[in-house]
């Protein structure tokens, strides 16, 4: 059983569409991070959300941390082909004493021109 | 500034052999973590080292070991390789071990076991 469940696992959309990726857990997290990973490269940090209910925006990307700090979502507006990649949520359950990150299984996003 | 560098980029080994993977963190970063990413899955935590000491270990067998050197670079060693060890091995560095610290990943070493 995954500590962090991401959905959907695969997403194939046309340029200009909107999409939302979900990251859910039954555990409380001190913070959650979102990464994007492209083929042949390591994950690149997009954002860290820390406070329950927090909303952060990064251009066309909107990240939200659930009020109970058990879930998060990533919303992309007007997706572009350059948004294609593997999106990963990651965090450390509350009480973790060191920087061990637990990752979700990822969402593979393909944006067609 | 140079990012996290890992070597080699690709490696092919056979079952039973051992392998050493290397990682150089971003200058000034004292913490290095290792992750294994199997195709189609998210990375899984293997080790974290800080100031040359192991600070955390994931659920991996004793065939996996690591160390950190005085210059904060790190090596991951895997003995008695199995087919299931085929994966992308990622190294991440951060200033220290705190959960709030952003981790910067290298591009990984792709290990294939034949």
Interface residues (C-beta under 8 A of the other chain):
Chain A: X4 X6 X30 X31 X33 X35 X40 X41 X42 X43 X44 X45 X48 X50 X88 X90 X92 X96 X98 X99 X100 X101 X102 X103 X104 X105 X106
Chain B: X4 X31 X33 X35 X40 X41 X42 X43 X44 X45 X48 X50 X55 X56 X58 X90 X92 X94 X97 X98 X99 X100 X101 X102 X103 X104 X105 X106 X107 X108
